[in-house]
Amino acid sequence: MQDFEMFWKEYPKKVAKGEARKAWIQTEKIRPDLETLLKAVKTAKRLEEWRKDGGKFVPYPATWLRAERWEDEYELDIEDAVEVNGKVVNWWESATGIETRGEEIGMTPEQFASWPEFKAAVLRQLMRAA
């Protein structure tokens, strides 16, 4: 059951752990290896539908397991999401994401009088490039 605990730790919606454990046991013969499963969860956590409204649309873990959601194929721009303190957010919603994008286009906060000016310049530059 150590693998289940690792899955539980990674899964963003911590509800109905008993049902999730039952689903874990029920899907034992069809589930992929733990690494593949955790990779699928990490990818799904970057989906807009999983991030919007505070994760309101994240399926219960038992539902996700029973529905074999690790098989889902996502059209996803990983570039739009970053992980901050274990939570996945849009890059423009975090200082880390903004600074990372700024570095990619050759801008650093030190080049500006204030951090808000840096943020505005990064957003303007990226909007022009889009």
Backbone hydrogen bonds, N-H to C=O, Kabsch-Sander energy under -0.5 kcal/mol:
donor,donor_aa,acceptor,acceptor_aa,energy
5,E,1,M,-1.9
6,M,2,Q,-1.8
7,F,3,D,-2.3
8,W,4,F,-3.2
9,K,5,E,-2.2
10,E,6,M,-1.7
11,Y,7,F,-2.5
14,K,12,P,-0.8
15,V,13,K,-1.4
20,A,16,A,-2.3
21,R,17,K,-2.6
22,K,18,G,-2.1
23,A,19,E,-2.5
24,W,20,A,-2.3
25,I,21,R,-2.1
26,Q,22,K,-2.7
27,T,23,A,-1.9
28,E,25,I,-1.2
30,I,27,T,-1.1
31,R,27,T,-2.4
37,L,33,D,-2.2
38,L,34,L,-2.9
39,K,35,E,-2.0
40,A,36,T,-2.0
41,V,37,L,-2.0
42,K,38,L,-2.7
43,T,39,K,-2.2
44,A,40,A,-2.5
45,K,41,V,-2.3
46,R,43,T,-1.4
47,L,44,A,-1.8
50,W,47,L,-0.6
51,R,47,L,-1.3
52,K,48,E,-2.7
54,G,51,R,-0.8
55,G,52,K,-1.2
56,K,52,K,-0.9
56,K,53,D,-0.6
57,F,49,E,-0.6
57,F,52,K,-0.6
58,V,55,G,-1.8
64,W,60,Y,-2.5
65,L,61,P,-2.4
66,R,62,A,-2.8
67,A,63,T,-2.1
68,E,65,L,-1.7
69,R,64,W,-2.2
71,E,68,E,-2.1
72,D,69,R,-1.7
76,L,74,Y,-0.9
78,I,76,L,-1.0
80,D,77,D,-2.2
81,A,78,I,-1.8
82,V,89,V,-2.8
84,V,82,V,-0.5
84,V,87,K,-3.2
87,K,84,V,-2.0
89,V,82,V,-2.9
91,W,80,D,-1.8
93,E,90,N,-2.1
94,S,91,W,-1.4
98,I,94,S,-2.2
99,E,95,A,-2.9
100,T,96,T,-2.4
101,R,97,G,-2.4
102,G,98,I,-2.7
103,E,99,E,-2.4
104,E,100,T,-1.9
105,I,101,R,-1.2
105,I,102,G,-0.6
106,G,103,E,-1.4
107,M,102,G,-3.5
111,Q,108,T,-1.7
112,F,109,P,-1.9
118,F,114,S,-1.9
119,K,115,W,-2.8
120,A,116,P,-2.4
121,A,117,E,-2.3
122,V,118,F,-2.5
123,L,119,K,-2.6
124,R,120,A,-2.6
125,Q,121,A,-2.6
126,L,122,V,-2.5
127,M,123,L,-2.1
128,R,124,R,-2.1
129,A,125,Q,-1.7
130,A,126,L,-1.1
